[in-house]
């Protein structure tokens, strides 16, 4: 029998009992939708990692508190006391010992910034003079920090491009006073836009002296320290020197030193982990869906015994019956998969990007769809074989 | 001789628990092209089993069955299905139309299973056959919208769509009132007279046998007697 005829025949059979067809699809729909949704969150996280790397300058060393930690653990831990061996004193010490290197700490806080009667929420970044060397940020107007700003805990700040646009529409922000978390600051400069990566807007920040931020948040630790060599020193040599200096100072290795490439590798590791996760979630959800399809198909074969008998009597071969039922189960799972993909995409777009960044990849769509088709074939074989092997005489007698 | 069916000691045994039931015992018969034969017997006599074997729906436990000279008693399922598809047409007591297909789709269904077929041509042919059977205007209806007599006509048209070698009719009037039943017999009779279609009618209704050339009486799985009908009533004699 021609394949087009089989598909037409199967579609007709599925149309007869639409509710049942839909119910048997449901398992696959839910399975594929959750697969798409969960992996979109996973890939979103990966993009967030890559985007924070993008804001860094090239050849930058990243020092984070705690052993075997990384930038993201450190940032996520925020100002909590869980990881606190790195302090601003360390930064000053390293700067003293390595005069040719640029060394800049970074602490992040949630910042409600108020100007006039306008309030916006953004990310507050506490850092020092060297931030302009270790990052891709450049001063657009006004000035950067001076050592004096840092050392005397001045209430001054620099606006990221987005924050500037959100607060000041037609006033030059430089010299204006704003409130960050209800504390008054003077705007001394603005940054040029560096763009965004994935869903993350890298210009949605406000920068202030690390000392001032630490004083106001009563936190002694720093979340991360960036270092960059300014002469011919390689990052490996710089990393080794920083390591030995901090080891002497701390007496123990309670910090981690990485570079940009290691973070790119980490992002790749996350992709690999995601692939495994995707396979695991996919398998469980879809096996459940597949069992559902098999149940319905078995019921359908029993119910349609007489139809099978009639088809055989007029010359349908076993393979024709097998293909008809196999096509039905595959159509159920395939269209269930397609619906699941649409629903998964819809739900992932509903997740607020500030809460969890999401990112849909073609890989998860292709895997989601092909696995659901395979599930239909796999779980459809047994019922279809049962149908094909029915004895025509007995099937015709079936009431 | 134009012998198309010949059986030699055809036997069918069913295993029911620990006992063996001999549904058919050493049946030997021969049917020629163009013949109209009735097989008659009480229920449980084995006439349905015989029809299933002759119609290639089942294979015998022992004995031989030659269809057009080819021994088909040992063929596999696929070969048997191909024979049913190309050489045999069935008309059942309960019509056995697929309820969700239109009349036209039911009629062309056997052709669907032949990959080399041309469906457009088949549809034209089906419409012609439906017209001959007087139900052309029912082509787009579902079986449930048809009367019993009309459904049986559809079944007959379906049996004819592949120009079969033999048509088997299993109690074709069993579910019809006597008047409608006679109309169906008339159609079958005319097909035999005008188109030369070989037909085997299985029935327990003795009145039907008067229109057939030969009457085979089956009892307890044996051929009890075979009677050549010397006064075959023709289609014209069937009361309107």
Interface residues (C-beta under 8 A of the other chain):
Chain A: X1 X2 X5 X9 X12 X13 X16 X306 X307 X309 X310 X311 X312 X313 X314 X315 X316 X317 X318 X319 X320 X391 X392 X393 X396
Chain B: X52 X55 X57 X58 X77 X78 X81 X82 X84 X85 X86 X90 X92 X96 X97 X98 X100 X101 X109 X110 X112 X113 X114 X115 X158 X162
